[in-house]
């Protein structure tokens, strides 16, 4: 066989991600609000795209997927108010004072009912408006407006050095070296900052923070000072030692502990430089007479139309070859984007419908009835890839009768059932059972005892599983809970 370059024809198969497919995957994992920015960018590049309600003339867009209903059952619509008033027989037992909003959900979308209810108010709901508070530094600087001289300048500098909790993490000597000022002058400036509101700002440790608040409340006597100096004994619940050190009886010590617990250990957290982030639901799950209905939030779901009338006008005008190619490319891109958005909406409804079907016990009974569920199980049920389900459930929230939940919340591991039915229980259900047991305990229970009570409830949990879930919820051990109860009893 001769060695040398040659040309061969080979046939191979390969999976190639086209730019359109890559964009479709990216659209799938975006929330409705994030999708608006992407669509705005596409509309700025493509003149054939325009936003609309789907009723504009000359535009075309696929119909939005209707709400899917589980366990559907046909029922006649309730009569309207006009029909009730004109009925002459008077035999109808339809009550005239029932909840029209609830009845409207049987025929109208959840978004329509919420929007119409909100628009019928006499004025804006000021309680729902975001409160933009000043930052801690701005709040302190406003109080230092009248301070002058070197002390005032140092006080303003120290106010800007405090962390978000209101503590001063730098040493006074370091501030003096950085500003070339005497340490005594920095101490005076710090004392000026510590006299500002809220009480406790400018402290260098927890004891000083509590002492500043006690002084502001005129409660800083020698006994309170000794109690604040021995916070480690209070944390360990050594009340007898504290009574001896402070020189008080049980009643006075309980009053002092109650006073300390009313203070704010992080006074600077009352002010935040970050805005409040509101979460908007992407999908609604509501219960109707026919079952559970899944509906997209059309109030935040962008609608996109292809303006074919404008396309015909451009096509009929004088064009060269490159202009015709560009116009055809714009039309193809616009048609594909509209179809991709429609497919995204249908995929979300399909995935959420399967989640609702699998977790129907949660919607009926609550967290205690949640079942373990994985992305693979949902993907196999709706005949899609697991990665598609993962993208659909990312950054999306569901609003139902039990509150607002991220779609990822419904996917969790589980524990085996003591009944041997093979279904098991979700980790969230086990956590809810552990919290319920701890909240209702008359005597502090050990982790082994909690595991035994869980087995009586049908959860086959080992002690280490109880420890893992308890720590994940931020609940202390039996020793810590016993100490907290002792301190609370003293207070």
VODREN-71618 format. One record per residue (C-alpha): x, y, z; residue in three letters. Coordinates in pm, whole numbers, plus 50000, padded with zeros to 5 digits. Layout:
N
NODE      x      y      z  rest
NODE      X      Y      Z   ALA
...
This chain:
491
NODE      x      y      z  rest
NODE  50000  50000  50000   UNK
NODE  50148  50330  49890   UNK
NODE  50206  50602  50144   UNK
NODE  50091  50950  50047   UNK
NODE  49810  51207  50073   UNK
NODE  49471  51113  49935   UNK
NODE  49103  51215  49950   UNK
NODE  48841  50987  50107   UNK
NODE  48464  51024  50143   UNK
NODE  48328  50911  50479   UNK
NODE  47976  50925  50622   UNK
NODE  47948  51000  50995   UNK
NODE  47673  51102  51236   UNK
NODE  47718  51381  51487   UNK
NODE  47497  51598  51706   UNK
NODE  47555  51963  51625   UNK
NODE  47406  52249  51824   UNK
NODE  47295  52513  51580   UNK
NODE  47281  52877  51694   UNK
NODE  46902  52859  51698   UNK
NODE  46902  52545  51913   UNK
NODE  47151  52704  52151   UNK
NODE  46927  53008  52184   UNK
NODE  46621  52787  52243   UNK
NODE  46800  52614  52529   UNK
NODE  46896  52951  52675   UNK
NODE  46535  53077  52652   UNK
NODE  46411  52770  52836   UNK
NODE  46600  52842  53157   UNK
NODE  46511  53213  53173   UNK
NODE  46234  53346  53395   UNK
NODE  45957  53560  53247   UNK
NODE  46122  53882  53365   UNK
NODE  46461  53781  53224   UNK
NODE  46291  53688  52899   UNK
NODE  46167  54045  52853   UNK
NODE  46524  54175  52822   UNK
NODE  46612  53911  52562   UNK
NODE  46302  53988  52356   UNK
NODE  46370  54363  52374   UNK
NODE  46717  54301  52235   UNK
NODE  46580  54087  51952   UNK
NODE  46315  54349  51866   UNK
NODE  46585  54615  51838   UNK
NODE  46767  54402  51579   UNK
NODE  46470  54266  51383   UNK
NODE  46219  54518  51239   UNK
NODE  45961  54246  51176   UNK
NODE  45920  54174  51547   UNK
NODE  45683  54371  51765   UNK
NODE  45515  54323  52098   UNK
NODE  45140  54287  52119   UNK
NODE  44843  54119  52277   UNK
NODE  44785  53879  51993   UNK
NODE  44490  54078  51853   UNK
NODE  44688  54326  51641   UNK
NODE  44604  54331  51274   UNK
NODE  44870  54205  51039   UNK
NODE  45044  54015  51313   UNK
NODE  45067  53644  51368   UNK
NODE  45160  53446  51674   UNK
NODE  45075  53101  51804   UNK
NODE  44807  53087  52066   UNK
NODE  44936  53070  52421   UNK
NODE  44892  52730  52583   UNK
NODE  44572  52708  52780   UNK
NODE  44574  52608  53141   UNK
NODE  44589  52232  53183   UNK
NODE  44352  52080  53435   UNK
NODE  44419  51759  53626   UNK
NODE  44125  51524  53674   UNK
NODE  43916  51737  53440   UNK
NODE  43543  51720  53477   UNK
NODE  43291  51918  53275   UNK
NODE  43059  52133  53484   UNK
NODE  42814  52402  53374   UNK
NODE  42918  52762  53431   UNK
NODE  42757  52949  53718   UNK
NODE  42483  53198  53615   UNK
NODE  42576  53565  53604   UNK
NODE  42425  53845  53810   UNK
NODE  42199  53961  53527   UNK
NODE  42053  53614  53485   UNK
NODE  41981  53590  53858   UNK
NODE  41800  53925  53861   UNK
NODE  41580  53854  53559   UNK
NODE  41481  53503  53667   UNK
NODE  41109  53512  53741   UNK
NODE  41049  53178  53906   UNK
NODE  41257  53261  54216   UNK
NODE  41336  52894  54274   UNK
NODE  41712  52924  54232   UNK
NODE  41907  52853  54550   UNK
NODE  42218  53029  54421   UNK
NODE  42342  53257  54706   UNK
NODE  42379  53623  54617   UNK
NODE  42666  53692  54855   UNK
NODE  42923  53432  54750   UNK
NODE  43281  53518  54658   UNK
NODE  43278  53637  54298   UNK
NODE  43658  53627  54276   UNK
NODE  43658  53259  54364   UNK
NODE  43383  53188  54114   UNK
NODE  43558  53388  53844   UNK
NODE  43858  53156  53864   UNK
NODE  43640  52883  53719   UNK
NODE  43613  53066  53386   UNK
NODE  43874  53345  53389   UNK
NODE  44249  53323  53428   UNK
NODE  44412  53380  53763   UNK
NODE  44599  53681  53622   UNK
NODE  44276  53844  53503   UNK
NODE  44111  53808  53842   UNK
NODE  44413  53939  54033   UNK
NODE  44455  54233  53794   UNK
NODE  44089  54331  53801   UNK
NODE  44079  54309  54179   UNK
NODE  44390  54524  54218   UNK
NODE  44263  54787  53973   UNK
NODE  43935  54827  54160   UNK
NODE  44101  54973  54468   UNK
NODE  44040  55340  54552   UNK
NODE  44410  55425  54534   UNK
NODE  44759  55279  54525   UNK
NODE  44845  55020  54787   UNK
NODE  45120  55201  54976   UNK
NODE  45187  54896  55194   UNK
NODE  45311  54706  54888   UNK
NODE  45546  54981  54782   UNK
NODE  45912  54913  54842   UNK
NODE  46061  55112  55126   UNK
NODE  46401  55242  55027   UNK
NODE  46580  55316  55356   UNK
NODE  46904  55510  55372   UNK
NODE  47222  55317  55434   UNK
NODE  47367  55312  55784   UNK
NODE  47647  55551  55687   UNK
NODE  47401  55802  55539   UNK
NODE  47182  55779  55849   UNK
NODE  47478  55852  56078   UNK
NODE  47619  56127  55857   UNK
NODE  47284  56306  55867   UNK
NODE  47306  56311  56247   UNK
NODE  47666  56439  56230   UNK
NODE  47568  56731  56009   UNK
NODE  47623  56984  56288   UNK
NODE  47951  56837  56415   UNK
NODE  48255  57052  56333   UNK
NODE  48627  57052  56393   UNK
NODE  48867  56759  56386   UNK
NODE  48641  56547  56605   UNK
NODE  48350  56594  56365   UNK
NODE  48562  56502  56063   UNK
NODE  48696  56192  56236   UNK
NODE  48344  56095  56344   UNK
NODE  48224  56117  55983   UNK
NODE  48517  55903  55871   UNK
NODE  48445  55643  56140   UNK
NODE  48075  55635  56042   UNK
NODE  48178  55531  55691   UNK
NODE  48413  55262  55828   UNK
NODE  48141  55066  56011   UNK
NODE  48038  54734  55864   UNK
NODE  47679  54651  55768   UNK
NODE  47602  54528  56122   UNK
NODE  47712  54859  56277   UNK
NODE  48039  54736  56432   UNK
NODE  48380  54900  56406   UNK
NODE  48622  54630  56292   UNK
NODE  48933  54854  56277   UNK
NODE  49145  54926  56582   UNK
NODE  49157  55282  56711   UNK
NODE  49536  55291  56674   UNK
NODE  49507  55191  56307   UNK
NODE  49260  55476  56248   UNK
NODE  49494  55719  56426   UNK
NODE  49789  55611  56212   UNK
NODE  49586  55635  55890   UNK
NODE  49459  55986  55973   UNK
NODE  49773  56117  56150   UNK
NODE  49563  56215  56451   UNK
NODE  49618  56142  56821   UNK
NODE  49457  55830  56964   UNK
NODE  49272  56038  57223   UNK
NODE  49111  56245  56948   UNK
NODE  48999  55928  56767   UNK
NODE  48852  55798  57094   UNK
NODE  48651  56120  57129   UNK
NODE  48524  56086  56772   UNK
NODE  48427  55724  56834   UNK
NODE  48239  55824  57149   UNK
NODE  48050  56080  56940   UNK
NODE  47950  55810  56691   UNK
NODE  47843  55576  56972   UNK
NODE  47602  55842  57100   UNK
NODE  47410  55838  56769   UNK
NODE  47097  55643  56680   UNK
NODE  47042  55354  56662   UNK
NODE  47191  55275  57000   UNK
NODE  47478  55030  56985   UNK
NODE  47644  55146  56661   UNK
NODE  48018  55197  56670   UNK
NODE  48072  54909  56913   UNK
NODE  48380  54693  56877   UNK
NODE  48230  54374  57021   UNK
NODE  47899  54234  57138   UNK
NODE  47950  54328  57502   UNK
NODE  48017  54691  57413   UNK
NODE  47713  54695  57182   UNK
NODE  47483  54571  57459   UNK
NODE  47642  54810  57708   UNK
NODE  47574  55107  57478   UNK
NODE  47210  55007  57446   UNK
NODE  47179  54958  57821   UNK
NODE  47323  55307  57878   UNK
NODE  47078  55453  57624   UNK
NODE  46792  55287  57814   UNK
NODE  46933  55408  58150   UNK
NODE  46971  55048  58268   UNK
NODE  47350  55028  58293   UNK
NODE  47398  54979  58666   UNK
NODE  47685  54779  58827   UNK
NODE  47482  54456  58824   UNK
NODE  47401  54492  58452   UNK
NODE  47765  54575  58380   UNK
NODE  47882  54254  58551   UNK
NODE  47618  54054  58361   UNK
NODE  47736  54196  58026   UNK
NODE  48099  54122  58121   UNK
NODE  48006  53755  58174   UNK
NODE  47801  53678  57864   UNK
NODE  47981  53344  57823   UNK
NODE  47826  53225  58151   UNK
NODE  47483  53336  58029   UNK
NODE  47535  53139  57706   UNK
NODE  47613  52828  57911   UNK
NODE  47308  52876  58130   UNK
NODE  47505  52906  58456   UNK
NODE  47244  53117  58629   UNK
NODE  47362  53036  58982   UNK
NODE  47709  53173  58907   UNK
NODE  47558  53487  58750   UNK
NODE  47345  53552  59060   UNK
NODE  47656  53530  59276   UNK
NODE  47866  53754  59045   UNK
NODE  47595  54017  58995   UNK
NODE  47479  54005  59356   UNK
NODE  47110  53981  59270   UNK
NODE  46826  53740  59339   UNK
NODE  46629  53526  59092   UNK
NODE  46372  53796  59016   UNK
NODE  46629  54067  58945   UNK
NODE  46841  53833  58731   UNK
NODE  46536  53732  58527   UNK
NODE  46454  54099  58471   UNK
NODE  46812  54173  58359   UNK
NODE  46817  53877  58120   UNK
NODE  46482  53986  57976   UNK
NODE  46625  54333  57922   UNK
NODE  46932  54197  57743   UNK
NODE  46722  53980  57513   UNK
NODE  46529  54289  57403   UNK
NODE  46846  54458  57274   UNK
NODE  46956  54435  56912   UNK
NODE  47295  54258  56874   UNK
NODE  47329  54392  56516   UNK
NODE  47184  54744  56513   UNK
NODE  47324  54826  56170   UNK
NODE  47109  54560  56002   UNK
NODE  46810  54794  56031   UNK
NODE  46958  54976  55733   UNK
NODE  47043  54807  55409   UNK
NODE  47218  54937  55102   UNK
NODE  47060  54663  54892   UNK
NODE  46712  54700  54750   UNK
NODE  46441  54453  54832   UNK
NODE  46414  54194  54558   UNK
NODE  46058  54095  54484   UNK
NODE  45986  53752  54340   UNK
NODE  45728  53732  54062   UNK
NODE  45563  53394  54002   UNK
NODE  45607  53246  53656   UNK
NODE  45322  52998  53683   UNK
NODE  45000  52961  53884   UNK
NODE  44854  52640  54024   UNK
NODE  44495  52685  54137   UNK
NODE  44225  52448  54248   UNK
NODE  43899  52450  54056   UNK
NODE  43594  52227  54052   UNK
NODE  43760  52019  53782   UNK
NODE  44087  51967  53970   UNK
NODE  44418  52150  53971   UNK
NODE  44483  52389  53683   UNK
NODE  44828  52502  53572   UNK
NODE  44848  52843  53406   UNK
NODE  45134  53069  53303   UNK
NODE  45151  53419  53445   UNK
NODE  45048  53611  53133   UNK
NODE  45097  53943  53312   UNK
NODE  45476  53896  53297   UNK
NODE  45493  53665  52995   UNK
NODE  45607  53869  52694   UNK
NODE  45403  53835  52373   UNK
NODE  45578  53859  52040   UNK
NODE  45426  53907  51695   UNK
NODE  45558  53889  51340   UNK
NODE  45443  54196  51148   UNK
NODE  45368  54036  50810   UNK
NODE  45205  54351  50675   UNK
NODE  45533  54538  50718   UNK
NODE  45713  54244  50558   UNK
NODE  45490  54265  50250   UNK
NODE  45552  54639  50223   UNK
NODE  45928  54590  50235   UNK
NODE  45914  54298  49994   UNK
NODE  45712  54490  49733   UNK
NODE  45956  54783  49733   UNK
NODE  46273  54812  49527   UNK
NODE  46540  54578  49658   UNK
NODE  46875  54441  49557   UNK
NODE  46994  54086  49617   UNK
NODE  47149  54154  49956   UNK
NODE  46835  54337  50080   UNK
NODE  46612  54046  49979   UNK
NODE  46841  53803  50158   UNK
NODE  46843  54019  50471   UNK
NODE  46462  54047  50468   UNK
NODE  46420  53672  50427   UNK
NODE  46663  53614  50712   UNK
NODE  46468  53854  50935   UNK
NODE  46141  53675  50858   UNK
NODE  46289  53332  50925   UNK
NODE  46446  53450  51250   UNK
NODE  46122  53614  51365   UNK
NODE  45912  53305  51286   UNK
NODE  46158  53081  51466   UNK
NODE  46170  53301  51777   UNK
NODE  45790  53311  51803   UNK
NODE  45774  52932  51772   UNK
NODE  46054  52892  52028   UNK
NODE  45866  53107  52280   UNK
NODE  45549  52909  52222   UNK
NODE  45738  52581  52267   UNK
NODE  45896  52717  52586   UNK
NODE  45555  52803  52730   UNK
NODE  45412  52461  52645   UNK
NODE  45715  52286  52795   UNK
NODE  45683  52480  53121   UNK
NODE  45313  52397  53150   UNK
NODE  45386  52031  53076   UNK
NODE  45658  52006  53342   UNK
NODE  45460  52191  53610   UNK
NODE  45154  51978  53536   UNK
NODE  45356  51663  53602   UNK
NODE  45499  51815  53922   UNK
NODE  45146  51897  54039   UNK
NODE  45033  51544  53961   UNK
NODE  45322  51383  54150   UNK
NODE  45299  51619  54450   UNK
NODE  44920  51636  54473   UNK
NODE  44944  51539  54838   UNK
NODE  45139  51859  54906   UNK
NODE  44863  52076  54760   UNK
NODE  44599  51886  54956   UNK
NODE  44764  51834  55296   UNK
NODE  45085  52038  55304   UNK
NODE  45456  51972  55339   UNK
NODE  45402  51661  55549   UNK
NODE  45255  51484  55246   UNK
NODE  45540  51560  55005   UNK
NODE  45695  51263  54825   UNK
NODE  46054  51221  54710   UNK
NODE  46085  51318  54345   UNK
NODE  46376  51348  54102   UNK
NODE  46427  51522  53771   UNK
NODE  46466  51186  53601   UNK
NODE  46121  51069  53712   UNK
NODE  45953  51380  53572   UNK
NODE  46158  51361  53251   UNK
NODE  46057  51000  53191   UNK
NODE  45691  51075  53260   UNK
NODE  45672  51358  53003   UNK
NODE  45920  51191  52763   UNK
NODE  46180  51466  52774   UNK
NODE  46546  51480  52862   UNK
NODE  46646  51531  53224   UNK
NODE  46848  51840  53134   UNK
NODE  46535  51998  52981   UNK
NODE  46342  51953  53305   UNK
NODE  46637  52097  53498   UNK
NODE  46638  52409  53280   UNK
NODE  46261  52451  53308   UNK
NODE  46270  52439  53688   UNK
NODE  46561  52685  53721   UNK
NODE  46485  53043  53830   UNK
NODE  46109  52990  53814   UNK
NODE  45849  53019  54087   UNK
NODE  45503  52872  54137   UNK
NODE  45220  53047  54320   UNK
NODE  44957  52822  54472   UNK
NODE  44717  52826  54766   UNK
NODE  44999  52726  55001   UNK
NODE  45230  53010  54901   UNK
NODE  45510  53094  54661   UNK
NODE  45762  52816  54594   UNK
NODE  46056  52770  54363   UNK
NODE  46005  52476  54128   UNK
NODE  46329  52319  54256   UNK
NODE  46164  52300  54601   UNK
NODE  45955  52001  54493   UNK
NODE  46259  51791  54402   UNK
NODE  46428  51632  54699   UNK
NODE  46561  51303  54825   UNK
NODE  46365  51100  55073   UNK
NODE  46369  50835  55338   UNK
NODE  46215  50493  55338   UNK
NODE  45871  50425  55478   UNK
NODE  45818  50190  55772   UNK
NODE  45507  50053  55600   UNK
NODE  45710  49909  55314   UNK
NODE  45493  50057  55038   UNK
NODE  45801  50164  54842   UNK
NODE  45703  50529  54809   UNK
NODE  45891  50675  55106   UNK
NODE  45873  51035  55220   UNK
NODE  46031  51356  55099   UNK
NODE  46314  51519  55291   UNK
NODE  46095  51827  55335   UNK
NODE  45823  51613  55492   UNK
NODE  46076  51463  55734   UNK
NODE  46205  51812  55824   UNK
NODE  45849  51929  55890   UNK
NODE  45790  51627  56116   UNK
NODE  46113  51693  56308   UNK
NODE  46021  52058  56358   UNK
NODE  45672  51959  56474   UNK
NODE  45815  51713  56729   UNK
NODE  46065  51967  56864   UNK
NODE  45807  52246  56882   UNK
NODE  45574  52023  57081   UNK
NODE  45824  51864  57318   UNK
NODE  45751  51907  57688   UNK
NODE  46085  51755  57782   UNK
NODE  46393  51800  57568   UNK
NODE  46427  51495  57343   UNK
NODE  46750  51343  57220   UNK
NODE  46810  51267  56854   UNK
NODE  46755  50896  56922   UNK
NODE  46419  50972  57079   UNK
NODE  46320  51190  56782   UNK
NODE  46417  50909  56545   UNK
NODE  46194  50671  56743   UNK
NODE  45898  50911  56722   UNK
NODE  45954  50950  56349   UNK
NODE  45934  50573  56306   UNK
NODE  45599  50580  56485   UNK
NODE  45484  50836  56226   UNK
NODE  45595  50615  55938   UNK
NODE  45942  50761  55865   UNK
NODE  46228  50513  55876   UNK
NODE  46503  50756  55984   UNK
NODE  46833  50683  56152   UNK
NODE  46978  50908  56420   UNK
NODE  47238  51055  56183   UNK
NODE  46957  51148  55942   UNK
NODE  46779  51334  56222   UNK
NODE  47102  51519  56306   UNK
NODE  47156  51616  55940   UNK
NODE  46803  51750  55890   UNK
NODE  46798  51923  56231   UNK
NODE  47123  52107  56160   UNK
NODE  47001  52198  55810   UNK
NODE  46699  52374  55970   UNK
NODE  46922  52558  56218   UNK
NODE  46782  52377  56524   UNK
NODE  47024  52322  56809   UNK
NODE  47106  51993  56979   UNK
NODE  46930  51868  57289   UNK
NODE  47199  52027  57507   UNK
NODE  47159  52364  57336   UNK
NODE  46779  52350  57349   UNK
NODE  46788  52257  57719   UNK
NODE  47018  52553  57786   UNK
NODE  46794  52790  57590   UNK
NODE  46488  52671  57781   UNK
NODE  46668  52725  58108   UNK
NODE  46760  53083  58009   UNK
NODE  46407  53149  57884   UNK
NODE  46265  53015  58209   UNK
NODE  46489  53246  58407   UNK
NODE  46373  53540  58197   UNK
